[in-house]
Amino acid sequence: MKNQRIRNPKILLWGIFAYLIITNSVMSMMGYASLMDTNPVFKLGLGQVLLFVEFFVYLKFLKIDKGEKCMFAVIGIMLFVNMVIKGEYQITNYVSAIIFPTCLSCLLGTYGDDERVRHKIQKIILYFFYIECCMAVIERILKVHLLGESGDDTISFMESYEFRSQALWGHPLSNAGLMTYLLVFILQDDEFSVKKKNILWGIGMLALLCFNSRMSIVCSAVLYVLINYRELFHSKHKTSILFFMCLLATGFFYALFYTTLGGRLLNMGLYGDDSSSLARTQILDIFHGLDLKKFMFIGVPYAQIEAIQRMAGLGYLIIENPWIIFIFRYGIIQTIAMIVFFVPLFRKWLLPYGIKNALIVSVFFVAIVSSSNSLAVGSTAIAQLFLFAYAFKKHTK
């Protein structure tokens, strides 16, 4: 068998453990931040580095499907255009957001038929889930970031709804997005009872309220209703599902209206008049009077992006939209190609959950990553989606 020599998954398992749990925020407590300043490779984090090592060491033994081969071709073209033609070598963010999930898809696909490996990965993910949720709740109660800098420790002067837990991943939006992707697959796991699924979702939703991300809170609640609504027509446990839906809905609304959890959602609305929401809408004015032909294929250098913002009178804003950043940095054609060629990989990992569920997850995934500049600044959200889809995959096609 082609992949017989990589049946020992130690590097893969340690890589996933480090990727989820031994994050840069954890490593920074041991002086890792100074290494990130010296070399951009360290910004990838220990987990990504280990998984890349696994990929390249066992490259000739990996199962690489047509979808991954096409995506690697797109990656090669994009790297050539940006590094050779444009002469830009700051690609760390691109490595995390685009290259890493493609490599991880190959690794997971190679171990795809090994239930032993899948269960071990699922166990690691659940360990991460419990640690992440506990940290989020403790930070929210104490109003202290356990892995934060000393300047973050005292923030009692802030209004209660403004405090946002940071847990293992350092930023509320990173934690909230990751938790949302994880919860949607926990809800669809065949091996968990209805009771266990709902208990885990309740714990995860509590953590989301502590992270206080409006988009993730709303998306998770809607996903919970949509997936359970569909399960009602196919499950033998209709009564149990309805009971837990009502119970958790009561707890969710109580937390929103009678506690300070999720305060940003109630005080500002889903898309309220705060600085981050204003940045997302105002930045669209950057296209007024702009000739799109100038960056149809290769995009523009980073310095020119800043100049374009200043010319549009928007130099004071951060571009909180990954698609706008991708279009400016890589051009319209490359951005569209990247999106199109990622579709087969999404099909590979999401279709086992059914076409409708795959579409539901995809739509909400795009909504969440579009609500911030996540992907364009090195978020590994796509890799997280593939990892969770593999670990909790359904046995039925």
C-alpha positions as CSV (number, residue, x, y, z in Angstrom):
1,M,0.0,0.0,0.0
2,K,1.3,3.5,-0.9
3,N,0.8,5.0,2.5
4,Q,1.9,2.0,4.5
5,R,5.0,3.7,5.7
6,I,3.2,6.5,7.3
7,R,0.8,4.5,9.4
8,N,2.5,5.8,12.5
9,P,0.7,9.1,13.1
10,K,2.8,10.5,15.9
11,I,3.9,13.6,14.1
12,L,0.4,14.2,12.9
13,L,-1.2,13.8,16.3
14,W,1.4,16.0,18.0
15,G,1.1,18.6,15.3
16,I,-2.7,18.8,15.8
17,F,-2.3,18.9,19.6
18,A,0.2,21.7,19.3
19,Y,-1.9,23.5,16.6
20,L,-5.0,23.6,18.8
21,I,-3.6,23.8,22.4
22,I,0.1,24.9,22.3
23,T,-0.7,28.1,20.5
24,N,1.4,31.2,20.0
25,S,-0.4,32.7,23.0
26,V,0.7,29.8,25.2
27,M,4.2,29.9,23.8
28,S,4.5,33.6,24.3
29,M,4.5,32.9,28.1
30,M,7.9,31.3,27.5
31,G,9.4,34.1,25.5
32,Y,8.3,32.8,22.1
33,A,7.2,36.4,21.0
34,S,10.9,37.4,20.6
35,L,11.3,34.5,18.1
36,M,8.4,35.7,16.0
37,D,10.0,39.1,15.8
38,T,13.2,37.6,14.4
39,N,11.8,35.3,11.8
40,P,8.3,35.2,10.2
41,V,8.4,31.4,10.1
42,F,7.8,31.3,13.8
43,K,4.6,33.2,13.3
44,L,3.1,30.0,11.9
45,G,3.3,28.4,15.3
46,L,4.6,25.1,16.5
47,G,1.5,23.1,15.3
48,Q,1.7,24.3,11.7
49,V,5.4,23.7,11.6
50,L,5.0,20.1,12.8
51,L,2.2,19.4,10.3
52,F,4.3,20.9,7.4
53,V,7.2,18.7,8.5
54,E,4.9,15.7,8.3
55,F,3.6,16.7,4.9
56,F,7.1,17.2,3.3
57,V,8.8,14.2,5.0
58,Y,6.1,11.8,3.7
59,L,5.2,13.7,0.6
60,K,5.7,10.8,-1.9
61,F,3.5,8.5,0.3
62,L,0.6,10.9,0.7
63,K,-2.8,10.4,-1.0
64,I,-3.2,13.6,-3.0
65,D,-6.6,13.8,-4.8
66,K,-7.4,15.7,-8.0
67,G,-8.8,18.6,-5.9
68,E,-5.6,19.1,-4.0
69,K,-3.4,18.8,-7.1
70,C,-5.4,21.5,-8.8
71,M,-5.2,23.7,-5.7
72,F,-1.4,23.2,-5.6
73,A,-1.2,24.3,-9.2
74,V,-3.1,27.5,-8.3
75,I,-0.8,28.0,-5.3
76,G,2.3,27.6,-7.5
77,I,1.0,30.2,-10.0
78,M,0.1,32.7,-7.3
79,L,3.5,32.3,-5.6
80,F,5.3,32.8,-8.9
81,V,3.2,35.9,-9.8
82,N,3.7,37.5,-6.4
83,M,7.3,36.5,-5.6
84,V,8.8,36.6,-9.0
85,I,6.8,39.1,-11.0
86,K,5.8,41.5,-8.2
87,G,8.8,40.8,-6.0
88,E,6.9,40.5,-2.7
89,Y,8.0,37.9,-0.2
90,Q,5.7,38.5,2.7
91,I,3.6,35.4,2.2
92,T,3.3,34.1,5.8
93,N,-0.4,35.0,5.9
94,Y,-0.9,33.3,2.6
95,V,0.9,30.2,3.8
96,S,-1.4,29.9,6.9
97,A,-4.7,30.7,5.1
98,I,-4.3,28.9,1.8
99,I,-1.3,26.5,1.6
100,F,-1.7,25.0,5.1
101,P,-5.3,23.9,4.7
102,T,-4.4,22.2,1.3
103,C,-1.5,20.3,2.9
104,L,-3.7,19.4,5.9
105,S,-6.4,18.1,3.5
106,C,-3.8,15.7,2.0
107,L,-2.6,14.5,5.4
108,L,-6.1,13.8,6.7
109,G,-7.1,12.2,3.4
110,T,-4.2,9.8,3.6
111,Y,-5.4,8.6,7.1
112,G,-9.0,8.8,6.0
113,D,-9.8,5.1,6.4
114,D,-8.1,4.7,9.7
115,E,-10.7,4.9,12.4
116,R,-8.1,4.6,15.2
117,V,-6.4,7.8,14.0
118,R,-9.7,9.6,13.6
119,H,-10.7,8.8,17.1
120,K,-7.4,10.0,18.5
121,I,-7.7,13.3,16.7
122,Q,-11.3,13.6,17.9
123,K,-10.1,13.1,21.5
124,I,-7.5,15.8,21.1
125,I,-10.1,18.2,19.7
126,L,-12.4,17.5,22.7
127,Y,-9.5,18.1,25.1
128,F,-9.0,21.4,23.4
129,F,-12.8,22.1,23.6
130,Y,-12.9,21.6,27.3
131,I,-9.7,23.7,28.0
132,E,-10.9,26.5,25.7
133,C,-14.4,26.7,27.2
134,C,-13.0,26.6,30.8
135,M,-10.5,29.4,30.1
136,A,-13.2,31.5,28.4
137,V,-15.5,31.3,31.4
138,I,-12.8,31.8,34.0
139,E,-11.5,34.8,32.2
140,R,-15.0,36.3,31.9
141,I,-15.6,35.8,35.6
142,L,-12.3,37.2,36.7
143,K,-12.1,39.7,33.9
144,V,-8.5,38.8,33.4
145,H,-6.8,37.4,30.3
146,L,-4.9,34.3,31.6
147,L,-2.4,34.4,28.7
148,G,-2.5,38.2,28.2
149,E,0.2,40.8,28.7
150,S,0.4,42.4,32.1
151,G,-1.4,45.4,30.7
152,D,-4.5,43.3,30.1
153,D,-4.8,42.1,33.6
154,T,-6.7,45.1,35.1
155,I,-9.6,46.2,33.0
156,S,-12.2,46.7,35.7
157,F,-12.9,50.2,34.4
158,M,-14.4,48.8,31.3
159,E,-18.2,48.2,31.0
160,S,-18.9,44.6,31.6
161,Y,-20.2,43.9,28.1
162,E,-17.0,45.1,26.6
163,F,-14.8,42.5,28.2
164,R,-14.0,39.6,25.8
165,S,-12.2,36.4,26.7
166,Q,-9.2,35.5,24.7
167,A,-8.5,31.9,25.9
168,L,-6.0,29.9,23.9
169,W,-6.1,31.7,20.6
170,G,-5.4,35.2,21.8
171,H,-8.1,37.1,19.9
172,P,-11.9,36.9,20.6
173,L,-12.7,36.6,16.9
174,S,-10.2,33.8,16.3
175,N,-11.6,31.8,19.3
176,A,-15.3,32.5,18.4
177,G,-14.9,31.5,14.8
178,L,-13.1,28.3,15.7
179,M,-15.7,27.4,18.3
180,T,-18.5,28.0,15.8
181,Y,-17.0,25.6,13.2
182,L,-16.4,23.0,15.9
183,L,-19.9,23.1,17.4
184,V,-21.6,22.6,14.0
185,F,-19.8,19.3,13.6
186,I,-20.3,18.1,17.2
187,L,-24.0,18.5,16.5
188,Q,-23.8,16.1,13.6
189,D,-21.6,13.4,15.1
190,D,-23.2,10.0,14.8
191,E,-21.4,8.6,17.8
192,F,-22.7,11.1,20.3
193,S,-26.1,10.8,22.0
194,V,-28.6,13.6,21.7
195,K,-28.0,14.5,25.3
196,K,-24.2,14.7,24.9
197,K,-24.5,16.8,21.7
198,N,-26.7,19.4,23.4
199,I,-24.6,19.5,26.6
200,L,-21.5,20.2,24.5
201,W,-23.3,22.8,22.4
202,G,-24.5,24.5,25.6
203,I,-21.0,24.6,27.0
204,G,-19.6,25.9,23.7
205,M,-22.3,28.5,23.4
206,L,-21.4,29.8,26.9
207,A,-17.8,30.2,25.7
208,L,-19.1,32.1,22.6
209,L,-21.0,34.5,24.8
210,C,-17.7,35.0,26.8
211,F,-15.8,35.7,23.5
212,N,-18.7,38.2,22.7
213,S,-18.5,38.0,18.9
214,R,-21.9,39.0,17.6
215,M,-21.6,37.3,14.2
216,S,-20.5,34.0,15.7
217,I,-23.2,34.0,18.4
218,V,-25.9,34.6,15.9
219,C,-24.5,32.1,13.3
220,S,-24.1,29.4,16.0
221,A,-27.7,29.9,17.2
222,V,-29.1,29.8,13.7
223,L,-27.0,26.7,12.8
224,Y,-28.2,24.9,15.9
225,V,-31.9,25.5,14.9
226,L,-31.3,24.6,11.2
227,I,-29.4,21.4,11.8
228,N,-31.7,20.2,14.6
229,Y,-34.8,21.1,12.5
230,R,-33.5,18.8,9.7
231,E,-32.6,16.1,12.2
232,L,-36.3,16.1,13.4
233,F,-37.3,14.5,10.1
234,H,-34.6,11.8,10.2
235,S,-34.0,10.9,13.8
236,K,-35.7,8.5,16.1
237,H,-35.2,10.9,19.0
238,K,-37.6,13.7,18.0
239,T,-38.9,14.2,21.6
240,S,-35.4,14.5,23.0
241,I,-34.2,16.9,20.3
242,L,-37.3,19.2,20.9
243,F,-36.8,19.1,24.7
244,F,-33.1,20.1,24.5
245,M,-33.9,22.8,21.9
246,C,-36.4,24.4,24.2
247,L,-34.2,24.0,27.2
248,L,-31.1,25.5,25.6
249,A,-33.1,28.2,23.9
250,T,-34.4,29.2,27.4
251,G,-30.9,29.3,28.8
252,F,-29.5,31.2,25.8
253,F,-32.1,34.0,26.0
254,Y,-31.8,34.2,29.8
255,A,-28.0,34.7,29.4
256,L,-28.6,37.4,26.8
257,F,-31.3,39.4,28.6
258,Y,-30.6,38.8,32.3
259,T,-26.8,38.6,32.5
260,T,-23.9,40.7,30.9
261,L,-22.9,37.8,28.6
262,G,-23.2,38.6,24.9
263,G,-23.6,42.3,25.8
264,R,-22.2,43.6,22.5
265,L,-25.0,42.0,20.7
266,L,-27.7,43.6,22.7
267,N,-26.0,47.0,23.2
268,M,-24.9,47.4,19.6
269,G,-26.9,45.0,17.6
270,L,-25.6,42.5,15.0
271,Y,-24.1,45.2,12.9
272,G,-24.2,48.1,15.3
273,D,-22.7,51.6,15.0
274,D,-19.4,50.8,16.5
275,S,-15.9,51.3,15.1
276,S,-15.4,47.8,13.7
277,S,-18.8,47.8,11.9
278,L,-18.2,51.3,10.6
279,A,-14.8,50.1,9.2
280,R,-16.5,47.2,7.3
281,T,-19.0,49.4,5.6
282,Q,-17.0,52.6,4.9
283,I,-14.1,50.7,3.4
284,L,-16.3,49.8,0.4
285,D,-15.9,53.5,-0.7
286,I,-12.4,52.6,-1.7
287,F,-13.8,51.3,-5.0
288,H,-15.3,54.7,-6.0
289,G,-13.5,56.1,-9.0
290,L,-11.0,53.2,-9.0
291,D,-10.0,51.5,-12.3
292,L,-10.3,47.7,-11.5
293,K,-8.3,46.9,-14.7
294,K,-5.1,48.1,-13.0
295,F,-5.1,45.1,-10.7
296,M,-7.1,42.5,-12.6
297,F,-4.5,39.8,-12.5
298,I,-1.4,40.6,-10.3
299,G,-2.9,43.0,-7.8
300,V,-0.9,45.9,-6.4
301,P,2.1,46.1,-3.9
302,Y,1.1,46.6,-0.3
303,A,2.5,50.2,-0.2
304,Q,0.1,51.1,-3.1
305,I,-2.9,49.7,-1.1
306,E,-2.1,52.2,1.6
307,A,-1.8,55.0,-1.0
308,I,-5.2,54.1,-2.5
309,Q,-6.8,54.2,0.9
310,R,-5.4,57.6,1.6
311,M,-6.6,58.9,-1.9
312,A,-10.1,57.6,-1.0
313,G,-9.9,59.4,2.3
314,L,-9.9,56.1,4.2
315,G,-6.3,55.9,5.3
316,Y,-7.5,55.8,8.9
317,L,-9.4,52.5,8.5
318,I,-8.3,48.9,8.7
319,I,-9.7,46.8,5.8
320,E,-11.9,44.4,7.7
321,N,-12.8,42.3,4.7
322,P,-10.6,39.5,3.5
323,W,-12.0,39.5,-0.1
324,I,-11.1,43.2,-0.6
325,I,-7.6,42.5,0.7
326,F,-7.2,39.4,-1.5
327,I,-8.3,41.4,-4.6
328,F,-5.9,44.2,-3.9
329,R,-2.9,41.9,-3.1
330,Y,-3.5,39.1,-5.6
331,G,-5.8,40.6,-8.2
332,I,-9.4,39.7,-9.2
333,I,-8.5,36.7,-11.4
334,Q,-6.2,35.0,-8.8
335,T,-8.8,35.6,-6.1
336,I,-11.6,34.0,-8.1
337,A,-9.4,31.1,-9.1
338,M,-8.4,30.5,-5.5
339,I,-12.1,30.4,-4.4
340,V,-13.2,28.2,-7.3
341,F,-10.4,25.6,-6.8
342,F,-11.1,25.4,-3.1
343,V,-14.7,24.2,-3.9
344,P,-13.7,20.5,-4.5
345,L,-11.9,20.4,-1.2
346,F,-15.0,21.7,0.6
347,R,-17.1,19.1,-1.2
348,K,-14.7,16.4,-0.2
349,W,-15.0,17.2,3.5
350,L,-18.5,18.4,3.8
351,L,-20.5,16.2,1.5
352,P,-20.5,13.2,3.9
353,Y,-22.8,15.3,6.1
354,G,-25.4,15.6,3.3
355,I,-25.8,18.2,0.5
356,K,-28.1,20.5,2.5
357,N,-26.0,20.4,5.6
358,A,-22.9,21.0,3.5
359,L,-24.5,24.1,1.9
360,I,-25.7,25.4,5.3
361,V,-22.2,25.1,6.8
362,S,-20.5,26.6,3.8
363,V,-22.8,29.7,3.7
364,F,-22.3,30.4,7.4
365,F,-18.6,29.7,7.2
366,V,-18.3,32.4,4.4
367,A,-20.4,34.8,6.5
368,I,-18.2,34.4,9.5
369,V,-14.8,34.8,7.7
370,S,-16.2,37.7,5.7
371,S,-17.1,39.6,8.9
372,S,-13.4,40.3,9.7
373,N,-10.1,40.4,7.8
374,S,-9.4,36.9,9.2
375,L,-8.3,34.9,6.1
376,A,-6.2,37.8,4.7
377,V,-4.2,38.1,7.9
378,G,-3.3,34.5,8.2
379,S,-6.3,32.8,9.8
380,T,-6.3,29.1,9.5
381,A,-10.2,28.9,9.5
382,I,-10.3,26.7,6.3
383,A,-7.9,24.2,7.9
384,Q,-10.0,24.2,11.1
385,L,-13.1,23.4,9.0
386,F,-11.4,20.4,7.3
387,L,-10.0,19.1,10.6
388,F,-13.3,19.1,12.4
389,A,-15.1,17.7,9.4
390,Y,-12.7,14.8,9.4
391,A,-12.7,14.2,13.1
392,F,-16.5,14.1,13.4
393,K,-17.3,12.7,9.9
394,K,-20.5,10.7,9.4
395,H,-20.2,7.0,8.5
396,T,-23.1,7.2,6.0
397,K,-22.6,8.7,2.5
